[in-house]
Amino acid sequence: MLGGFFKALECHAQDFQPAAGWDSEKIRGTLFKSYGYYDGNPFFTKEWKLGSVQLSGGENIDSLNLKYSSYKDELIYYNTVAGAQVQIDKRAISSFWSPDDSGHECFFRKQYYDRYPHGDRFFQVLYDGNIDFVCSRKVDLISCSPYYGENGILKNQIYVLSPSFFFYSPEKGYCPVRPTKRSLLLQFSNDKKKEVRRLLRKQHEAVVDEYSFATVWAVLDKAGFVPEFRRE
């Protein structure tokens, strides 16, 4: 079943027929090389999604078949004309939009990550404000108990989703946070915690997952609350 995720054609990216709106001089890429076949999903979504990218120069290209590799932090484009998968050069784009498997429209922005491993990385922006709430949708390939794959081959690795959430601002950098009420409250002094609880009760807001956490943080950010960027 997972084999369809990884098929790639043996040809060169520069030979592909561009799709509508695709400018090969502005966006360069290489042939996508498939990963190892293991249980789990190395991608953000199970299927190709119709999305758009913003070039480093600010231009937008819409209606592209995209799949984001959470395993390698790579954006893959499916060229329907050539029937080939292209790994887009990360230097050519600044952000992209793509729905998840539940239909939520998701926005990913390329940002420099100053911790190990440092470098440019795509972060899902769950809230964009004075202090952003972002997520690295990382997938790891880890060891596990031996199992037989689709072809009857014995394997001992599996793809596992390992997301990391952060408060972020260009001035303060990254502060790890978990999408829970407890983790949120740890970012404030005791006096501020009381104010936070009071406001959330008034707004009837609760934290149950990262999306509700983003909604709660939007309320607090717009009310002027600033996290202390404490490490848990």
C-alpha positions as CSV (number, residue, x, y, z in Angstrom):
1,M,0.0,0.0,0.0
2,L,2.8,2.4,0.9
3,G,4.7,1.7,-2.3
4,G,2.6,4.3,-4.2
5,F,4.1,7.0,-2.0
6,F,7.7,6.4,-3.2
7,K,7.6,5.8,-7.0
8,A,10.0,8.0,-9.0
9,L,11.0,8.0,-12.6
10,E,14.6,7.7,-13.8
11,C,15.0,11.0,-15.7
12,H,16.4,14.5,-15.1
13,A,14.3,17.3,-13.6
14,Q,15.5,19.9,-16.2
15,D,13.9,17.7,-18.9
16,F,10.4,17.8,-17.4
17,Q,7.6,19.6,-19.2
18,P,6.6,22.5,-16.9
19,A,3.0,22.6,-15.6
20,A,0.9,25.7,-16.0
21,G,2.5,28.6,-14.1
22,W,5.7,26.7,-13.5
23,D,8.8,28.6,-14.3
24,S,11.8,26.3,-14.4
25,E,14.2,29.3,-14.4
26,K,12.8,30.4,-11.0
27,I,12.2,27.1,-9.3
28,R,14.8,24.4,-9.7
29,G,14.6,20.8,-8.5
30,T,15.9,17.3,-8.9
31,L,14.4,13.9,-9.4
32,F,12.9,12.7,-6.1
33,K,14.6,9.6,-4.9
34,S,12.3,7.2,-3.0
35,Y,12.9,6.4,0.7
36,G,13.2,3.0,2.2
37,Y,9.9,1.0,2.4
38,Y,8.8,0.7,6.0
39,D,5.6,0.9,8.0
40,G,4.3,4.4,8.8
41,N,4.2,7.4,6.6
42,P,7.3,9.7,6.0
43,F,5.0,12.4,4.5
44,F,2.7,15.0,6.0
45,T,-0.2,13.6,4.0
46,K,-1.1,10.2,2.6
47,E,-2.1,11.5,-0.8
48,W,-1.0,14.3,-3.2
49,K,-2.6,17.6,-2.3
50,L,-3.4,20.6,-4.5
51,G,-1.5,23.5,-3.1
52,S,0.6,26.5,-3.9
53,V,4.1,27.8,-3.3
54,Q,5.6,31.3,-2.8
55,L,8.9,31.9,-4.4
56,S,11.8,33.5,-2.6
57,G,11.2,36.6,-4.7
58,G,7.5,36.8,-3.5
59,E,5.7,35.4,-6.5
60,N,3.0,32.8,-6.0
61,I,2.4,29.6,-8.1
62,D,-0.9,28.0,-7.6
63,S,-2.6,24.6,-8.3
64,L,0.4,22.4,-7.9
65,N,0.3,18.8,-6.8
66,L,2.4,18.8,-3.6
67,K,3.5,16.4,-0.9
68,Y,5.6,17.5,2.0
69,S,8.2,15.1,3.3
70,S,8.2,15.4,7.1
71,Y,11.0,12.8,7.2
72,K,13.5,14.8,5.1
73,D,11.9,18.3,5.3
74,E,11.5,18.3,1.5
75,L,8.7,19.6,-0.7
76,I,7.9,17.3,-3.6
77,Y,6.0,18.4,-6.7
78,Y,4.2,16.0,-9.0
79,N,4.4,17.0,-12.7
80,T,1.3,15.5,-14.2
81,V,2.6,16.1,-17.8
82,A,5.8,14.1,-17.3
83,G,4.4,11.8,-14.7
84,A,7.4,12.5,-12.5
85,Q,8.1,13.6,-8.9
86,V,10.4,16.6,-8.4
87,Q,12.1,17.6,-5.2
88,I,12.0,21.4,-5.2
89,D,15.2,23.2,-4.3
90,K,14.5,24.7,-0.9
91,R,16.4,27.8,-1.8
92,A,13.9,28.7,-4.5
93,I,10.8,29.0,-2.2
94,S,9.9,30.8,1.0
95,S,6.6,29.1,1.9
96,F,3.9,26.8,0.7
97,W,0.2,26.1,1.4
98,S,-1.3,22.6,1.4
99,P,-4.3,20.9,3.1
100,D,-3.8,18.1,5.5
101,D,-5.7,14.8,5.3
102,S,-8.5,16.3,7.3
103,G,-9.0,19.2,4.9
104,H,-7.4,21.9,7.1
105,E,-5.5,24.4,5.0
106,C,-2.0,24.4,6.3
107,F,0.7,27.1,5.8
108,F,4.4,26.2,6.0
109,R,7.1,28.9,6.2
110,K,10.8,28.4,5.7
111,Q,12.7,29.7,8.7
112,Y,16.2,29.5,10.0
113,Y,16.5,27.1,12.9
114,D,19.4,28.1,15.2
115,R,19.4,24.9,17.2
116,Y,20.8,21.5,16.3
117,P,20.6,20.6,13.6
118,H,20.6,24.3,12.5
119,G,19.7,25.5,9.0
120,D,16.6,26.4,7.0
121,R,13.6,24.4,7.9
122,F,9.9,24.3,7.1
123,F,7.6,25.1,10.0
124,Q,3.8,24.9,10.0
125,V,2.5,28.3,11.2
126,L,-0.4,27.5,13.4
127,Y,-0.7,31.1,14.6
128,D,1.0,34.2,13.1
129,G,1.0,37.2,15.4
130,N,3.3,39.2,17.8
131,I,4.6,35.8,19.0
132,D,4.0,33.0,16.6
133,F,3.0,29.4,17.4
134,V,4.8,27.1,15.0
135,C,5.3,23.3,14.5
136,S,8.0,21.2,13.0
137,R,6.1,18.2,11.6
138,K,9.1,15.9,11.9
139,V,8.9,12.2,11.2
140,D,11.7,9.9,12.5
141,L,12.8,6.5,11.3
142,I,13.3,4.5,14.4
143,S,14.1,0.9,15.3
144,C,11.2,-1.4,16.3
145,S,10.4,-5.0,16.9
146,P,10.9,-7.1,13.7
147,Y,8.0,-7.4,11.4
148,Y,7.3,-8.6,7.8
149,G,6.7,-5.9,5.2
150,E,4.4,-6.1,2.2
151,N,6.8,-8.2,0.2
152,G,7.4,-10.6,3.0
153,I,10.8,-9.0,3.9
154,L,11.7,-8.9,7.6
155,K,12.3,-5.3,8.8
156,N,13.0,-3.6,12.1
157,Q,12.4,0.1,11.4
158,I,9.3,2.3,11.2
159,Y,8.4,5.9,10.4
160,V,7.0,7.7,13.5
161,L,5.6,11.2,13.7
162,S,7.6,13.3,16.2
163,P,6.2,16.9,16.0
164,S,7.9,19.7,17.9
165,F,6.0,22.9,18.9
166,F,7.5,26.3,19.6
167,F,6.7,29.9,20.4
168,Y,8.7,32.0,17.9
169,S,9.7,35.5,17.2
170,P,12.6,36.8,15.1
171,E,13.9,38.7,18.2
172,K,13.6,35.9,20.8
173,G,14.0,32.9,18.6
174,Y,12.4,29.6,19.5
175,C,10.8,28.4,22.8
176,P,9.7,24.8,23.0
177,V,6.2,24.4,24.2
178,R,3.7,21.5,24.3
179,P,0.1,22.1,23.1
180,T,-1.4,21.7,26.6
181,K,-2.8,24.1,29.1
182,R,-0.1,23.2,31.7
183,S,2.7,23.9,29.2
184,L,1.1,27.3,28.3
185,L,0.7,28.4,31.9
186,L,4.4,27.5,32.7
187,Q,5.3,30.4,30.4
188,F,3.9,33.0,32.9
189,S,4.5,34.2,36.4
190,N,1.9,33.3,39.1
191,D,0.2,36.6,38.8
192,K,0.0,36.4,35.0
193,K,-1.4,32.8,35.3
194,K,-4.4,34.1,37.2
195,E,-5.0,36.7,34.4
196,V,-4.7,34.0,31.7
197,R,-7.1,31.7,33.5
198,R,-9.6,34.5,34.0
199,L,-9.5,35.5,30.3
200,L,-9.8,32.0,29.0
201,R,-12.8,31.3,31.3
202,K,-14.4,34.6,30.0
203,Q,-13.8,33.5,26.3
204,H,-14.9,29.9,27.0
205,E,-11.6,28.6,25.4
206,A,-10.0,25.3,26.2
207,V,-7.0,23.4,25.0
208,V,-7.5,19.9,23.5
209,D,-5.0,19.8,20.7
210,E,-2.5,22.0,18.7
211,Y,-5.3,23.8,16.8
212,S,-7.3,24.7,19.9
213,F,-3.9,25.7,21.5
214,A,-3.4,28.1,18.5
215,T,-6.9,29.5,19.0
216,V,-6.2,30.1,22.8
217,W,-2.8,31.6,22.1
218,A,-4.4,34.0,19.5
219,V,-6.7,35.3,22.2
220,L,-3.8,35.8,24.7
221,D,-1.5,37.3,22.1
222,K,-4.0,39.8,21.0
223,A,-4.7,40.7,24.6
224,G,-1.0,41.6,25.0
225,F,0.3,38.5,26.9
226,V,3.9,37.7,26.3
227,P,5.4,34.3,27.2
228,E,8.6,34.3,29.2
229,F,10.3,31.8,26.9
230,R,11.0,29.4,29.7
231,R,12.3,25.9,29.1
232,E,10.2,23.1,30.6
